[in-house]
Amino acid sequence: MAEIVQWNNDLRFKRINEMPINLQVFLEIYIPENIPSGKIVYYWFDVYDLEEGRI
């Protein structure tokens, strides 16, 4: 159980600059194409939340 909580929290609060460079490069293209204009992505999970309209 502790491993799952740690894994979830690691991803939930992971900033884009903390991700592997290949994912950073991918997200540089993906975010402007798929996230509404004017929305700011602070954490990796923001991408999901913005796409699904939660924030």
C-alpha positions in Angstrom: 0.0 0.0 0.0 2.8 2.4 0.9 4.4 1.9 -2.5 1.2 2.8 -4.3 0.7 6.0 -2.2 4.3 7.0 -2.9 4.0 6.3 -6.6 0.7 8.3 -6.8 2.2 11.2 -5.0 5.3 11.2 -7.0 3.4 11.5 -10.3 0.7 13.8 -8.9 3.2 16.4 -7.9 5.8 15.8 -10.6 6.8 19.0 -12.4 7.4 18.9 -16.2 11.1 19.8 -15.7 11.5 16.7 -13.4 10.5 14.3 -16.2 12.8 12.6 -18.6 13.9 14.9 -21.4 12.1 13.0 -24.1 8.8 13.5 -22.3 9.6 17.2 -21.8 10.1 17.6 -25.5 6.9 15.7 -26.3 4.9 17.9 -23.9 6.3 21.1 -25.4 4.3 20.2 -28.5 1.4 18.3 -26.9 0.4 21.0 -24.3 -0.1 23.9 -26.7 -2.1 21.6 -29.1 -4.3 20.0 -26.5 -4.7 22.3 -23.5 -7.1 25.3 -23.7 -5.3 28.6 -24.3 -4.6 30.5 -21.2 -4.3 27.5 -18.9 -1.1 26.9 -17.1 0.4 23.4 -16.4 2.3 23.3 -13.2 2.3 19.6 -12.6 2.1 16.5 -14.8 -1.4 15.6 -13.6 -2.6 19.2 -14.5 -2.5 17.9 -18.1 -5.1 15.3 -17.3 -7.2 17.6 -15.2 -7.2 20.4 -17.8 -8.1 18.0 -20.6 -11.0 16.5 -18.5 -12.2 20.0 -17.4 -11.6 19.4 -13.6 -9.5 22.6 -13.4 
